[in-house]
Amino acid sequence: MDLPKELSEGDSMRMKKESETKPISPEKEKTMILQALEDACWNKTRAARMLGIGRTTLYKKLKEYQIENETCPPSA
């Protein structure tokens, strides 16, 4: 079974450890999190994997940025 493209090729959205990159602004971080959630259809495990962070860290960021749970719209 092949991995999804974003996991097999790496993802430009991937957040890196603070020691590997310059800190990003809170606005940029929130935007990246929201984009990953939308791309993952609000599956937090997948979104965290896409961002290169742990699920617990994602939950902390959701609380920090007051991001509410949403659901993926039904497919047509």
Phi, psi and omega in degrees: 000129180277148176284153174301153184307315184294338178267326183281326183260357187084167185223134180295340179280348187307125177279141180252162175300146182306327181289342183266346185209166176290149177298145178258159182290153177302324180296316179295317180298316180297317179299317180297319180295313180298320180295317179297319179297317178295316179297328181266011181055039178064022172276109188292327177296313179295318180298316179298318179298318179297325181278346181077028179234165177284156179299321178298319178297319178299315179299321177296319179293322178299318178292316181301317182267006179052048178268121181276154176294138173231170178238158179283135178295147179298144179285147184283000000 
